[in-house]
Amino acid sequence: MPMMCAVAFQPQGRLYYADPGAFTPQVGDHVLYPTDEGDEVAQVVWAPEYVADDVGGLPVLSGPADQTHLDAAAASRKARARARVAARRLIREHDLPMKVSGVDHLAATNTTTIYFTAPRRVDFRALVRDLAATLDGRVELRQLSARDEARLTNGLGSCGRELCCSTFLVDFEPVSVRMAKDQDLPPNPMRISGACGKLMCCLKYEHPLYQDFAARAPKLGEAVDTDDGPGTVVGHNVPGEQVVVRMSADGRRSPCALASVCSSRKAYERRDPG
């Protein structure tokens, strides 16, 4: 049975999953996580444990981080902070419509990568030259989309929890307005948009539940029979697996479990003529 743990490169940052390999780090330990640019220091936030699912293909931790690695990580943090200050100052001097979202520094090649957002394409060739001279190394600038910026900068969603994209989401899946309509959410951009200004990723999570409920539940306005007598469906409560029925006898609205509601024979035959 495979083992898996989770690490983060920054406090409260996004989780990255890994195979612990031949050793068993504890929560709070610093380890070496393999990346395309080489091993990076990360902190264990979820101790290794056995998992029943097939999780093959996870990166294998290279081992514990010693003091040399921790010193190098501290030096890299200082280099990133210096690069961020220099980038903001030079962007103001060049009067460019850019906002710095994040900075990476690779000590092995003395390369600094600056991530930014801008409302349009920006000619930053002069800025790169000045940054390279100021930081005395190679500099790369990469423009981010709105979703990538939210993932990088982190924040809180309308639910009060940290953004999904900055904690556990690996890929962005397509989200459509139809998903919001299927969940009876108002078409108000302020209600269905995330921190990035795009449709919330979480609209995708419960959409299959609403689709399944719609396939099994009687439609609004349909006559049904309940344990308390006949009535008409006037509402749905998908998370509670209930339908709201207006009773024919006294007009009261009664929430009924979906399993206890039977459509009238006429409605049944209309849906299934065979």
C-alpha positions as CSV (number, residue, x, y, z in Angstrom):
1,M,0.0,0.0,0.0
2,P,1.5,3.4,-1.0
3,M,2.3,6.2,1.4
4,M,1.7,9.9,0.8
5,C,2.5,13.2,2.5
6,A,1.8,16.8,1.8
7,V,4.3,19.7,2.0
8,A,4.1,23.5,1.5
9,F,6.7,25.9,0.3
10,Q,5.2,28.9,2.3
11,P,3.2,29.1,5.5
12,Q,-0.5,28.6,4.8
13,G,0.5,28.0,1.2
14,R,-0.7,25.5,-1.4
15,L,-0.2,21.9,-0.6
16,Y,2.0,19.6,-2.8
17,Y,1.7,15.9,-2.4
18,A,4.7,13.6,-2.5
19,D,5.9,10.0,-1.8
20,P,8.0,10.2,1.4
21,G,10.4,7.6,0.0
22,A,12.7,5.8,2.4
23,F,12.2,8.1,5.4
24,T,9.2,9.2,7.5
25,P,9.2,13.0,8.2
26,Q,7.0,14.5,10.8
27,V,4.7,17.6,10.7
28,G,6.9,20.6,10.8
29,D,10.1,18.9,9.4
30,H,11.9,20.6,6.5
31,V,12.4,18.3,3.5
32,L,13.7,18.5,-0.1
33,Y,11.0,18.5,-2.7
34,P,12.1,17.8,-6.3
35,T,11.1,20.4,-8.9
36,D,12.1,21.1,-12.5
37,E,14.8,23.5,-11.3
38,G,16.1,21.2,-8.7
39,D,15.4,20.3,-5.0
40,E,13.6,23.0,-3.1
41,V,13.1,23.3,0.7
42,A,9.5,22.6,1.8
43,Q,7.8,22.0,5.2
44,V,5.7,18.9,6.0
45,V,2.1,19.8,6.8
46,W,0.7,16.3,6.6
47,A,2.7,13.4,7.9
48,P,3.1,10.3,5.7
49,E,0.3,7.8,5.9
50,Y,-0.9,4.9,3.9
51,V,-3.5,5.5,1.2
52,A,-5.8,3.0,-0.4
53,D,-6.1,4.8,-3.7
54,D,-3.6,4.3,-6.5
55,V,-1.5,7.5,-6.3
56,G,1.4,6.4,-8.4
57,G,3.6,9.0,-10.2
58,L,4.0,11.3,-7.2
59,P,7.4,13.0,-6.8
60,V,9.6,11.3,-4.3
61,L,11.1,13.4,-1.5
62,S,14.9,13.7,-1.9
63,G,15.5,13.6,1.9
64,P,15.6,15.9,4.9
65,A,16.8,19.4,4.5
66,D,20.0,20.2,6.5
67,Q,21.3,23.5,7.7
68,T,23.0,24.2,4.4
69,H,19.7,23.9,2.6
70,L,17.9,26.0,5.1
71,D,20.6,28.8,4.8
72,A,20.2,28.6,1.0
73,A,16.5,28.9,1.3
74,A,16.8,32.0,3.6
75,A,19.2,33.6,1.1
76,S,16.7,32.9,-1.7
77,R,13.9,34.6,0.4
78,K,16.1,37.7,0.8
79,A,16.9,37.8,-2.9
80,R,13.2,37.6,-3.8
81,A,12.4,40.4,-1.4
82,R,15.1,42.6,-2.9
83,A,13.9,41.8,-6.4
84,R,10.3,42.6,-5.6
85,V,11.3,46.1,-4.2
86,A,13.5,46.8,-7.2
87,A,10.8,45.7,-9.7
88,R,8.2,47.9,-8.1
89,R,10.5,50.9,-8.1
90,L,11.6,50.4,-11.8
91,I,8.0,49.8,-12.9
92,R,7.1,53.2,-11.5
93,E,10.1,54.9,-13.1
94,H,9.2,53.4,-16.5
95,D,5.5,54.3,-16.0
96,L,4.3,50.8,-17.0
97,P,0.8,49.5,-16.2
98,M,2.0,46.4,-14.4
99,K,1.5,44.9,-10.9
100,V,4.1,42.5,-9.4
101,S,2.3,39.3,-8.2
102,G,5.2,37.1,-7.3
103,V,8.9,36.5,-7.5
104,D,11.1,33.4,-7.8
105,H,14.8,33.2,-7.5
106,L,17.0,30.3,-8.6
107,A,20.4,30.5,-6.9
108,A,22.0,27.9,-9.0
109,T,21.8,30.0,-12.2
110,N,21.3,33.4,-10.5
111,T,18.0,33.8,-12.3
112,T,15.1,35.9,-11.0
113,T,11.6,35.4,-12.4
114,I,9.1,38.1,-11.8
115,Y,5.4,37.4,-12.3
116,F,3.1,40.3,-13.1
117,T,-0.4,41.2,-14.2
118,A,-1.4,43.9,-16.7
119,P,-4.5,44.9,-18.5
120,R,-2.8,44.5,-21.9
121,R,0.4,43.4,-23.4
122,V,3.4,45.4,-22.2
123,D,6.7,46.2,-23.8
124,F,9.0,45.5,-20.9
125,R,12.4,45.1,-22.7
126,A,13.9,48.3,-21.1
127,L,12.6,47.2,-17.7
128,V,14.3,43.8,-18.0
129,R,17.6,45.5,-18.9
130,D,17.4,47.8,-15.9
131,L,16.4,44.9,-13.6
132,A,19.2,42.7,-14.7
133,A,21.7,45.5,-14.1
134,T,20.2,46.3,-10.7
135,L,20.0,42.6,-9.5
136,D,23.3,41.6,-11.2
137,G,21.8,38.5,-12.8
138,R,19.4,37.1,-15.4
139,V,15.8,38.3,-15.1
140,E,12.7,36.9,-16.7
141,L,9.2,38.5,-16.7
142,R,6.0,36.4,-17.1
143,Q,2.5,37.8,-17.4
144,L,-0.2,36.0,-15.4
145,S,-3.9,35.5,-16.0
146,A,-6.4,36.6,-13.4
147,R,-6.8,33.0,-12.2
148,D,-3.1,32.4,-11.9
149,E,-2.7,35.6,-10.0
150,A,-5.3,34.5,-7.4
151,R,-3.5,31.2,-7.1
152,L,-0.2,32.9,-6.5
153,T,-1.3,35.7,-4.1
154,N,-3.8,33.5,-2.1
155,G,-6.7,35.0,-0.2
156,L,-10.1,34.1,1.2
157,G,-13.2,33.2,-0.8
158,S,-16.8,34.2,-0.1
159,C,-17.1,31.0,2.0
160,G,-14.5,32.3,4.4
161,R,-12.0,29.6,3.5
162,E,-8.7,30.0,1.6
163,L,-9.0,29.9,-2.1
164,C,-9.2,26.4,-3.6
165,C,-6.7,27.3,-6.4
166,S,-4.0,28.3,-3.8
167,T,-4.5,25.2,-1.6
168,F,-5.4,22.0,-3.5
169,L,-6.5,22.6,-7.1
170,V,-4.0,21.4,-9.6
171,D,-5.8,22.4,-12.9
172,F,-8.5,24.9,-13.7
173,E,-11.5,23.1,-15.1
174,P,-14.0,25.0,-17.3
175,V,-16.9,26.7,-15.4
176,S,-20.0,28.0,-17.2
177,V,-22.9,30.3,-16.3
178,R,-25.2,27.2,-17.0
179,M,-23.7,25.6,-13.8
180,A,-24.8,28.6,-11.7
181,K,-28.3,28.5,-13.3
182,D,-28.7,24.8,-12.6
183,Q,-27.9,25.5,-9.0
184,D,-30.5,28.2,-8.8
185,L,-27.9,30.9,-8.1
186,P,-28.7,34.5,-9.1
187,P,-26.9,35.7,-12.3
188,N,-25.2,38.4,-10.2
189,P,-21.5,38.6,-11.0
190,M,-20.8,39.7,-7.4
191,R,-22.4,36.4,-6.1
192,I,-20.9,33.9,-8.5
193,S,-17.4,35.3,-9.1
194,G,-14.3,34.5,-7.2
195,A,-11.4,36.6,-6.1
196,C,-10.0,36.5,-9.6
197,G,-13.2,38.0,-11.1
198,K,-14.0,34.8,-13.0
199,L,-16.7,32.3,-12.2
200,M,-16.0,30.5,-8.9
201,C,-14.3,27.1,-9.4
202,C,-16.5,25.6,-6.7
203,L,-19.5,25.9,-9.0
204,K,-18.0,22.8,-10.7
205,Y,-18.0,20.7,-7.5
206,E,-21.7,20.4,-6.8
207,H,-23.0,20.6,-10.4
208,P,-23.1,16.7,-10.8
209,L,-25.2,16.5,-7.7
210,Y,-27.7,19.0,-9.1
211,Q,-27.8,17.2,-12.4
212,D,-28.5,13.9,-10.7
213,F,-31.2,15.5,-8.6
214,A,-32.9,17.1,-11.6
215,A,-33.0,13.7,-13.3
216,R,-34.8,12.0,-10.4
217,A,-37.0,14.7,-8.9
218,P,-40.4,15.8,-10.1
219,K,-40.4,19.2,-12.0
220,L,-41.7,22.4,-10.5
221,G,-45.5,22.6,-10.9
222,E,-45.9,18.8,-11.2
223,A,-48.6,17.1,-9.2
224,V,-47.3,14.5,-6.7
225,D,-48.5,12.2,-3.9
226,T,-46.8,12.4,-0.5
227,D,-47.3,10.7,2.8
228,D,-49.5,13.7,3.9
229,G,-51.6,13.6,0.7
230,P,-51.5,15.1,-2.8
231,G,-49.9,18.4,-3.7
232,T,-47.8,20.3,-6.2
233,V,-44.1,20.7,-6.3
234,V,-43.1,24.4,-5.7
235,G,-39.4,24.1,-4.8
236,H,-36.3,21.9,-4.6
237,N,-33.8,21.5,-1.8
238,V,-30.9,19.7,-3.5
239,P,-28.4,19.4,-0.6
240,G,-31.2,18.1,1.7
241,E,-32.6,15.7,-1.0
242,Q,-36.0,17.2,-0.5
243,V,-38.8,18.8,-2.6
244,V,-41.1,21.5,-1.3
245,V,-44.8,20.6,-1.9
246,R,-47.8,22.8,-1.6
247,M,-50.5,20.6,-0.2
248,S,-53.8,20.5,-2.1
249,A,-55.8,20.1,1.1
250,D,-54.8,23.3,3.0
251,G,-52.3,25.1,0.8
252,R,-49.4,24.8,3.3
253,R,-45.9,24.3,2.0
254,S,-44.3,21.1,3.2
255,P,-40.7,19.9,2.7
256,C,-40.7,16.2,1.8
257,A,-37.9,13.7,1.3
258,L,-37.4,13.0,-2.3
259,A,-37.7,9.2,-1.7
260,S,-41.2,9.7,-0.2
261,V,-42.6,11.7,-3.1
262,C,-44.4,9.9,-5.9
263,S,-45.5,11.6,-9.1
264,S,-49.0,11.2,-10.2
265,R,-49.8,8.4,-12.6
266,K,-50.5,10.9,-15.4
267,A,-47.1,12.6,-14.9
268,Y,-45.4,9.2,-14.7
269,E,-47.0,8.1,-18.0
270,R,-46.0,11.4,-19.6
271,R,-42.3,10.9,-18.7
272,D,-42.3,7.2,-19.6
273,P,-45.0,6.4,-22.3
274,G,-43.8,2.7,-22.5
